[in-house]
Amino acid sequence: MTSSPPTAPPPRPSVRKLALEWVMERQSVSTDKDSGITNDANLWATETMGNAKYPLELFLRVVTVSLETNRIVAGLPGLGIAPANQSEETESMIVDGGPGEP
């Protein structure tokens, strides 16, 4: 995997990384330049978890949680309030309940 799925939510300014990006970063094979120690999630999954599919299963669980969270949040009613320091466009999205809604 090299990128998050197209249905992943856009990053928010307060969020440094999407959960999927964090998992992909942590589950990649990397070598520390100073120590030369290789961090291999696939090897760790086999040796420690006894499950070579663990990195993929973890990624798929995070995808499922992300998609379900988006579905739930999209179905919530608007709050009818606007936080401070928001643009007019953002305020209308919050007050009206979201983009494309009256």
SULDA-V435359 format. One record per run of one state. SS is the DSSP state (H for helix, E for strand, - for the rest). FROM is the first residue (numbers start at 0). TO is the last residue. If there is no record, write none. Layout:
# SULDA-V435359
((SS FROM TO) (SS FROM TO))
This chain:
# SULDA-V435359
((- 0 17) (H 18 25) (- 26 28) (E 29 30) (- 31 36) (E 37 38) (- 39 39) (H 40 48) (- 49 52) (H 53 73) (- 74 86) (H 87 95) (- 96 101))
